[in-house]
Amino acid sequence: MSRRIGGTLVAALLCLAPALAAQDGPVGTLLIAHGGGPAWDAQVQTIAGLVNTGGPVEVSFLMGPGAATHRFQDAARKLEQGGAKSIVVVPMLVSSHSGHYQQIRWLAAQTDTLDDEMQHHLHMSGIERATVRVPIRMSRAIDDSPEVARVLAERALAIATAPRRQALFIVGHGPNSAEDHADWMRNLRPIADSVRAATGFRDVKIGLVRDDAPAEVRAEAVRAIRETIELQHMATGQPVVVVPVLISTGSVSREKLPRDLAGLPMIYRGDALLPHPGLARWVEARVRQTVAAPAAQTAAVPQTAQPVTPAPAAGAHHH
């Protein structure tokens, strides 16, 4: 009996070894977001202040006025100076299949390939790779996170009048390409299933407006969403609850989506994920998962700075 218990204990310790090895000192969290105006950025800072991982937390932005004052390399240096022995970069993005996620992969030295437009955005704010002596690893974006499913469920129930008789439609920004669109939807469908299980809505659907795609692509995406909401209303006889899966409230949630969906039988308030404290729980979960993952999955990065080569701006960015 004791031999069996001893063997089980050894096996458990061996399973924990990768996580323990990564925690031979404080883990710093570098929360990096798209960025917007001061109010947009302040909500990210609020979530960072709620994160409790046992190590220091810093924030960086890719775009907007806060990008030049919250640069990736400066945030990483502050984490190292604050005692972090390793850094986990957490991209506050809806999907890991986006141009901005590739920007962050480049900054974290997970790839040496970055298109000219994304390089130009970084260069304009003076953002570069970090020169620190601690390993940097990177987590996934939101994707199919159960923590975010709980936030969306709460947002939907807050404006529903009779969820068991109503339908819910979750609408997001979305990417440009068909391939990325398929990857976004593959991750978001489980979130829709989780929201339905948690809330009891009669039906839950999800769609993406593909906001930065060519005009005809975006128009077709909006048309499909409108048709789906109309069908949900016909099936239930109730106004459809519409909730955005967007990081923060901005022009998409306040102006574009209301215009896209005008005239539909729906209930829409436009509250984004921020500043719900559930986003802090998501950050903590991503840090735990990344620390526990084998090194092959989240490799330490080379610690030599590689400045961004400026290139002409082209087209719109992706969220």
C-alpha positions as CSV (number, residue, x, y, z in Angstrom):
1,M,0.0,0.0,0.0
2,S,2.7,2.5,1.0
3,R,4.7,1.5,-2.1
4,R,1.7,2.3,-4.3
5,I,1.2,5.7,-2.5
6,G,4.9,6.5,-2.9
7,G,4.7,5.7,-6.6
8,T,1.7,7.9,-7.1
9,L,3.4,10.8,-5.2
10,V,6.5,10.5,-7.4
11,A,4.3,10.5,-10.6
12,A,2.4,13.6,-9.4
13,L,5.7,15.4,-8.7
14,L,7.0,14.6,-12.1
15,C,3.9,16.0,-13.7
16,L,4.3,19.2,-11.7
17,A,8.0,19.5,-12.5
18,P,7.6,21.9,-15.6
19,A,5.3,24.3,-13.6
20,L,7.6,24.2,-10.6
21,A,10.7,24.8,-12.7
22,A,9.1,27.9,-14.2
23,Q,8.3,29.2,-10.8
24,D,11.8,29.4,-9.2
25,G,11.0,33.1,-8.8
26,P,8.2,35.6,-9.3
27,V,6.5,35.5,-12.7
28,G,5.9,38.9,-14.3
29,T,2.7,39.5,-16.3
30,L,2.9,41.8,-19.3
31,L,-0.7,42.5,-20.3
32,I,-0.7,43.9,-23.9
33,A,-3.8,45.4,-25.6
34,H,-4.7,47.2,-28.8
35,G,-5.1,50.5,-27.1
36,G,-7.5,53.4,-27.8
37,G,-8.2,56.7,-26.1
38,P,-7.5,57.5,-22.5
39,A,-10.8,56.0,-21.3
40,W,-10.2,52.8,-23.3
41,D,-6.7,52.4,-21.9
42,A,-7.8,53.2,-18.3
43,Q,-10.1,50.2,-18.4
44,V,-7.1,47.9,-19.2
45,Q,-5.2,49.5,-16.4
46,T,-8.1,48.8,-14.0
47,I,-8.1,45.1,-14.9
48,A,-4.3,45.0,-14.5
49,G,-4.7,46.3,-11.0
50,L,-7.1,43.4,-10.2
51,V,-4.8,40.7,-11.4
52,N,-3.2,38.6,-8.7
53,T,-0.5,36.2,-9.9
54,G,2.0,36.6,-7.1
55,G,4.3,38.7,-9.3
56,P,4.4,42.2,-10.8
57,V,2.1,43.2,-13.6
58,E,2.7,45.8,-16.3
59,V,0.6,47.1,-19.3
60,S,1.6,47.8,-22.8
61,F,-0.5,49.1,-25.8
62,L,0.0,48.6,-29.5
63,M,-1.8,51.7,-30.8
64,G,-3.3,54.9,-29.7
65,P,-1.8,57.7,-27.6
66,G,-0.8,55.2,-24.9
67,A,1.3,53.1,-27.2
68,A,4.3,55.5,-27.0
69,T,4.2,55.8,-23.3
70,H,3.5,52.1,-22.5
71,R,6.0,50.4,-24.9
72,F,6.5,46.7,-24.8
73,Q,10.3,46.9,-24.1
74,D,9.7,49.4,-21.2
75,A,7.1,47.2,-19.6
76,A,9.3,44.1,-19.8
77,R,12.2,46.1,-18.3
78,K,10.0,47.3,-15.4
79,L,9.0,43.7,-14.7
80,E,12.6,42.5,-14.6
81,Q,13.5,45.4,-12.3
82,G,10.6,44.5,-10.2
83,G,12.0,41.1,-9.4
84,A,10.4,38.9,-12.1
85,K,12.5,35.9,-13.0
86,S,10.4,35.2,-16.1
87,I,7.7,37.1,-18.0
88,V,4.4,35.9,-19.5
89,V,3.0,38.1,-22.2
90,V,-0.9,38.0,-22.2
91,P,-2.5,39.4,-25.4
92,M,-5.8,41.1,-24.5
93,L,-7.3,40.2,-27.9
94,V,-10.5,38.3,-28.8
95,S,-8.6,35.9,-31.1
96,S,-5.1,34.5,-31.6
97,H,-5.8,34.6,-35.3
98,S,-5.2,38.3,-36.0
99,G,-2.6,40.7,-37.3
100,H,-2.2,42.2,-33.8
101,Y,-1.6,38.8,-32.3
102,Q,1.2,38.3,-34.9
103,Q,2.6,41.7,-33.8
104,I,2.8,40.5,-30.2
105,R,4.3,37.1,-31.3
106,W,7.1,39.1,-33.1
107,L,7.7,41.3,-30.0
108,A,7.9,38.1,-27.8
109,A,10.3,36.6,-30.4
110,Q,7.9,33.7,-31.1
111,T,8.3,34.5,-34.8
112,D,10.7,36.5,-37.0
113,T,8.1,37.2,-39.7
114,L,5.9,40.3,-39.6
115,D,4.2,42.1,-42.4
116,D,5.1,45.7,-43.4
117,E,1.8,47.2,-42.0
118,M,2.2,45.7,-38.6
119,Q,5.9,46.7,-38.5
120,H,4.9,50.2,-39.4
121,H,2.4,50.4,-36.5
122,L,5.1,49.4,-34.1
123,H,7.7,51.7,-35.5
124,M,5.4,54.8,-35.3
125,S,5.2,54.3,-31.5
126,G,8.9,53.3,-31.0
127,I,7.9,49.8,-29.9
128,E,10.7,47.2,-30.1
129,R,11.6,43.8,-28.7
130,A,12.8,43.8,-25.1
131,T,16.4,43.6,-24.0
132,V,16.0,41.7,-20.7
133,R,17.8,38.8,-19.2
134,V,14.8,36.8,-18.1
135,P,12.8,34.4,-20.4
136,I,9.7,35.7,-22.1
137,R,6.8,33.4,-23.0
138,M,3.4,34.2,-24.5
139,S,-0.1,33.0,-23.8
140,R,-3.1,32.6,-26.2
141,A,-5.6,35.4,-26.6
142,I,-9.2,35.0,-25.4
143,D,-10.2,32.4,-28.0
144,D,-12.5,29.9,-26.2
145,S,-11.8,31.0,-22.7
146,P,-14.5,29.9,-20.1
147,E,-13.8,33.0,-18.0
148,V,-14.9,35.2,-20.9
149,A,-17.9,33.0,-21.5
150,R,-19.0,33.8,-18.0
151,V,-18.6,37.5,-18.6
152,L,-20.7,37.3,-21.8
153,A,-23.4,35.3,-19.9
154,E,-23.6,38.0,-17.3
155,R,-23.8,40.8,-19.9
156,A,-26.6,39.0,-21.7
157,L,-28.7,38.2,-18.5
158,A,-28.4,41.9,-17.5
159,I,-30.5,43.0,-20.4
160,A,-32.7,40.0,-21.0
161,T,-36.4,40.1,-20.0
162,A,-37.2,36.3,-20.4
163,P,-34.0,34.4,-21.3
164,R,-35.8,31.0,-21.5
165,R,-38.1,32.4,-24.2
166,Q,-35.6,34.6,-25.9
167,A,-32.7,34.1,-28.3
168,L,-29.2,35.6,-27.9
169,F,-26.9,36.8,-30.6
170,I,-23.2,37.4,-29.8
171,V,-21.5,39.7,-32.3
172,G,-17.8,40.4,-32.8
173,H,-15.3,42.4,-34.8
174,G,-13.8,39.5,-36.8
175,P,-10.8,39.3,-39.2
176,N,-10.5,39.9,-42.9
177,S,-9.5,36.6,-44.4
178,A,-11.8,33.6,-44.8
179,E,-9.2,31.3,-43.2
180,D,-8.9,33.5,-40.1
181,H,-12.7,33.9,-39.9
182,A,-13.0,30.1,-39.7
183,D,-10.4,30.0,-36.9
184,W,-12.3,32.8,-35.0
185,M,-15.6,30.9,-35.3
186,R,-14.0,27.6,-34.3
187,N,-13.0,29.2,-31.0
188,L,-16.1,31.3,-30.4
189,R,-18.7,28.5,-31.0
190,P,-17.7,26.7,-27.7
191,I,-18.1,30.1,-25.9
192,A,-21.6,30.4,-27.4
193,D,-22.4,26.8,-26.2
194,S,-21.1,27.7,-22.7
195,V,-23.2,30.8,-22.5
196,R,-26.3,29.0,-23.5
197,A,-25.7,26.3,-20.8
198,A,-25.1,28.9,-18.2
199,T,-28.0,31.2,-19.0
200,G,-30.8,29.0,-20.5
201,F,-31.4,31.2,-23.5
202,R,-33.6,29.3,-26.0
203,D,-31.1,29.8,-28.8
204,V,-27.6,31.3,-29.0
205,K,-25.8,32.2,-32.2
206,I,-22.6,34.1,-32.9
207,G,-21.4,36.1,-35.9
208,L,-18.6,38.5,-36.9
209,V,-19.0,41.8,-38.9
210,R,-15.4,41.5,-40.3
211,D,-15.1,45.2,-39.7
212,D,-11.8,45.9,-41.5
213,A,-12.5,43.6,-44.5
214,P,-13.3,45.1,-48.0
215,A,-16.7,46.9,-48.0
216,E,-18.5,44.1,-49.9
217,V,-17.2,41.4,-47.6
218,R,-18.3,43.4,-44.5
219,A,-21.7,44.1,-46.1
220,E,-22.3,40.4,-46.7
221,A,-21.3,39.6,-43.1
222,V,-23.7,42.2,-41.7
223,R,-26.5,40.9,-44.0
224,A,-26.0,37.3,-42.7
225,I,-26.1,38.6,-39.1
226,R,-29.3,40.5,-39.7
227,E,-30.9,37.5,-41.3
228,T,-30.0,35.3,-38.4
229,I,-31.4,37.7,-35.8
230,E,-34.6,38.0,-37.8
231,L,-34.9,34.2,-37.9
232,Q,-34.3,34.0,-34.1
233,H,-37.1,36.6,-33.6
234,M,-39.5,34.6,-35.8
235,A,-38.7,31.4,-33.9
236,T,-39.2,32.9,-30.4
237,G,-41.6,35.8,-30.9
238,Q,-39.4,37.8,-28.5
239,P,-36.9,40.6,-29.1
240,V,-33.4,39.1,-29.5
241,V,-30.7,40.0,-27.0
242,V,-27.5,41.1,-28.8
243,V,-24.2,41.3,-26.9
244,P,-20.9,42.3,-28.4
245,V,-17.7,40.2,-27.8
246,L,-15.4,43.2,-27.9
247,I,-12.5,44.1,-25.6
248,S,-13.7,47.6,-24.9
249,T,-16.5,50.0,-25.7
250,G,-15.6,52.2,-28.7
251,S,-16.8,53.2,-32.2
252,V,-17.7,49.6,-33.2
253,S,-20.0,49.0,-30.2
254,R,-21.4,52.6,-30.0
255,E,-21.8,53.6,-33.6
256,K,-21.1,50.8,-36.2
257,L,-23.1,47.9,-34.7
258,P,-26.2,50.0,-33.8
259,R,-26.1,51.3,-37.4
260,D,-25.6,47.8,-38.9
261,L,-28.4,46.3,-36.8
262,A,-30.9,49.3,-36.9
263,G,-34.5,48.3,-37.2
264,L,-34.2,44.8,-35.9
265,P,-36.4,43.4,-33.1
266,M,-33.6,43.3,-30.5
267,I,-32.3,44.5,-27.1
268,Y,-28.8,46.0,-27.3
269,R,-26.8,47.9,-24.8
270,G,-23.3,47.6,-26.2
271,D,-21.4,46.8,-23.1
272,A,-18.0,45.3,-24.0
273,L,-15.9,42.8,-21.9
274,L,-14.0,45.6,-20.1
275,P,-14.1,46.6,-17.3
276,H,-15.7,43.4,-16.0
277,P,-13.4,41.8,-13.2
278,G,-13.8,38.5,-15.0
279,L,-11.1,39.7,-17.4
280,A,-8.7,39.7,-14.4
281,R,-9.5,36.1,-13.7
282,W,-8.9,35.3,-17.4
283,V,-5.4,36.9,-17.2
284,E,-4.6,34.9,-14.1
285,A,-5.7,31.7,-15.8
286,R,-3.6,32.4,-18.9
287,V,-0.5,33.0,-16.8
288,R,-1.1,29.7,-14.9
289,Q,-1.6,27.8,-18.1
290,T,1.5,29.3,-19.8
291,V,3.8,28.7,-16.8
292,A,2.6,25.1,-16.6
293,A,3.0,24.4,-20.3
294,P,6.1,22.5,-21.5
295,A,8.9,24.8,-22.7
296,A,8.4,23.5,-26.3
297,Q,5.0,25.1,-26.4
298,T,6.0,28.5,-24.9
299,A,9.7,28.8,-25.6
300,A,11.9,31.3,-23.9
301,V,12.8,34.1,-26.4
302,P,16.3,35.3,-27.5
303,Q,17.1,38.4,-25.5
304,T,18.6,40.6,-28.2
305,A,16.7,43.6,-29.4
306,Q,15.8,43.8,-33.1
307,P,14.5,47.2,-34.1
308,V,11.5,47.4,-36.4
309,T,12.2,48.4,-39.9
310,P,9.8,51.2,-41.0
311,A,7.6,50.4,-43.9
312,P,4.7,52.2,-45.6
313,A,1.4,52.0,-43.9
314,A,-1.2,50.0,-45.9
315,G,-4.8,49.1,-45.3
316,A,-6.6,48.7,-42.0
317,H,-5.5,46.8,-38.9
318,H,-7.0,43.7,-37.5
319,H,-8.4,43.0,-34.0
